[in-house]
């Protein structure tokens, strides 16, 4: 299935990219997608180590959330205010 993945803030800087179009054939959960992407190298481990948040189609979600064809998945560090 084809999905669009976006990366924000420090995560975007660490990975060196803002977004990727990804042909994903794995288990359809955010957790499984995190692990698939983390296998691409050390910089990608931030997706499974730490507090990286996820959203599907602009809605925050948990790791058990299901990804569907054409979804936009976003990963970003926790947001703080001040």
N, C-alpha and C positions, 0 to 999 in steps of 0.2 A: 504494500500500500504506500502511496505517496503522501508524505507529510512535510510541512514546513516547520523548521525548528529555529527559534530566535534565542539569542543570548544577550543579556543585559549587564551593564555596569562592569565591575571588576571581572566577572566571568567572561564577558566579551573580550576584554583586554588579555586575559590569560590564554584564551583559546585562539585569539587572533582572527576571529570572524564574528560578524553580526548575525548572520543566518545561513542556514543550509537547507536545501531541498533534499530530502532523504527518502530513499526507497526502502522502507522498513518491512521486513518479513518476520520479525520475531513475535514473541508474546505481546499482546496489545495493551500492556499496562505501562504506566509511567515508570514504575520500578524497573521493569525489563528494558525499557528504552534507555534509562540511565546506565544500566550495566552494559548494554550494547555499545553505547557511545564511549563509556569509560575505557573500553578495550582498545580505543584508538591511540592511547598514549598517556603519559603522566599528567599533562595539563588537563586532560579530560576527567581525571579522577576526582576533580572538584565536584562533579555531578553526583558522586556517591559518598564522598567524604565531606562532612560538614552539614551546613544548614541550607543548602540550595533549595529554593522554592520552585514550584512548577505551576503552570497554568495551561489549560486547554481552551482555545478560543476565547481568551481574555478573562477566564474564570479560574481563580485559584483552585487547586485540586490536591488530593492526597496521592500517594504512590500507587494505590490500588485502582485509580481512575483508568477507564478504558479509552484508548485512542482509536479514532476511526479514520478512514480514508479521507484525505483532504484537510484534516485538522491542522491548526497552528498550535504548536507546543512551544511554550516559552520557559526558559530557565533563568533565574536571577537570584542574587544573594538576598538575605533578609533586608527589609527596608527599615530604616530608623529615621526618626524625626527629631526635631529639636526646636 
